[in-house]
Amino acid sequence: MPVILKQSEVKDWITALVERREDMIESYDSTDMHLWKIKKAVSSVKNQGAELIDPVE
């Protein structure tokens, strides 16, 4: 599971000791997340470009 940080937490996360990072992990409010389908081409490292994450129908 990835860790989702707020912009204000990034510096603390990068500079913290491992034990402190564990204390920083908490549930992320799902109302702050956005979800949309993206192109299947994103699954290959051969494909590059910001258009890969453009929403598709």
C-alpha positions, -999 to 999 in steps of 0.1 A, spaced: 0 0 0 14 34 -9 17 62 16 -2 93 7 13 125 21 0 160 23 24 186 8 30 199 43 42 164 55 67 157 27 98 173 43 91 156 76 87 122 59 119 125 40 140 136 70 124 114 97 139 83 112 121 51 103 104 49 137 90 84 132 77 75 98 57 46 113 41 71 137 31 93 107 12 66 89 -26 71 92 -57 66 72 -61 92 44 -95 108 40 -110 93 8 -130 125 1 -96 141 -8 -90 114 -34 -101 114 -70 -105 83 -92 -108 79 -129 -101 53 -156 -69 56 -175 -55 41 -207 -43 5 -205 -10 17 -222 1 30 -188 8 -6 -178 39 -7 -200 72 11 -191 78 14 -229 50 40 -231 57 75 -219 38 108 -216 14 127 -195 -15 117 -219 -13 82 -204 -32 93 -173 -58 114 -192 -93 101 -182 -110 77 -206 -146 68 -208 
